[in-house]
């Protein structure tokens, strides 16, 4: 699962990458940190996982902040949603600062 994440993240550095694993979606590191702050889901070991049934809710919250995202079913089956005014870096920096306090 992490291999998929890193391969896609290398191409879409300023997007949240969500990787499907069974009936769950996962994201890691900075992506997980952003998802944690906008959803309240548990951020543990630099990872967040959530059930497939709430994917649309998560995507709506990500989209409301104009953060680009990539949905990875398999390496050859991805959906990219990019905003021209992508706020990924802004929110990543903001939430990293909040962790330090």
C-alpha positions in Angstrom: 0.0 0.0 0.0 2.8 2.5 0.9 4.5 1.6 -2.4 1.5 2.8 -4.3 1.3 5.9 -2.2 5.0 6.8 -2.8 4.8 6.2 -6.5 1.8 8.4 -7.0 2.9 11.0 -4.5 6.1 11.4 -6.4 4.1 12.6 -9.4 1.5 14.6 -7.4 3.5 16.3 -4.7 0.9 19.0 -4.0 -2.1 16.8 -3.7 -3.6 14.6 -1.0 -3.1 10.9 -2.2 -5.7 8.5 -0.9 -5.0 4.8 -1.4 -7.7 2.1 -1.4 -6.9 -1.0 0.8 -9.7 -3.4 1.1 -12.8 -1.6 2.4 -10.6 1.3 3.7 -8.9 4.4 2.4 -5.5 5.4 3.7 -3.2 8.4 3.5 0.2 9.0 5.0 2.5 11.7 6.4 1.5 15.3 5.5 -1.6 14.2 3.6 -2.8 12.3 6.7 -2.1 15.4 8.8 -4.3 17.6 6.6 -7.1 15.0 6.6 -6.8 14.7 10.4 -7.3 18.4 10.9 -10.2 18.7 8.5 -12.1 15.5 9.6 -11.0 14.8 13.1 -10.0 11.2 12.2 -7.2 9.7 14.3 -3.7 10.5 13.1 -1.4 7.7 14.3 2.0 6.6 13.1 1.9 9.2 10.3 -1.2 7.5 8.9 -5.0 7.9 8.7 -7.4 5.2 7.6 -11.2 5.5 7.2 -14.0 3.3 5.8 -15.0 3.5 2.2 -18.5 4.6 3.1 -17.2 8.0 4.2 -15.0 8.7 1.2 -17.4 11.2 -0.3 -17.6 13.1 3.0 -13.8 13.3 3.1 -13.5 14.4 -0.5 -16.2 17.1 0.0 -14.2 18.5 2.9 -10.9 18.4 1.0 -12.6 20.0 -2.0 -14.2 22.8 0.1 -10.7 23.9 0.9 -9.5 23.8 -2.7 -7.0 21.1 -2.0 -6.2 18.9 -4.9 -6.4 15.1 -4.4 -5.7 11.8 -6.1 -7.7 8.7 -5.6 -5.7 5.5 -6.1 -7.5 2.2 -6.6 -4.6 0.5 -8.3 -1.4 2.1 -9.9 -3.1 2.0 -13.3 -6.5 3.1 -12.0 -6.2 6.6 -10.5 -8.5 9.6 -10.5 -6.9 13.1 -10.3 -8.8 16.1 -9.1 -6.7 19.3 -9.4 -7.7 22.8 -8.4 -6.0 25.7 -10.3 -5.8 27.5 -6.9 -4.5 24.5 -5.0 -4.3 25.2 -1.2 -2.3 22.0 -0.3 0.9 23.7 0.8 -1.0 26.4 2.7 -2.9 23.9 4.8 0.1 21.6 5.2 2.2 24.4 6.7 -0.7 25.6 8.8 -1.4 22.2 10.4 2.3 21.5 10.9 2.6 24.7 12.9 -0.4 23.7 15.0 1.3 20.5 16.0 4.3 22.3 17.3 2.2 24.3 19.9 
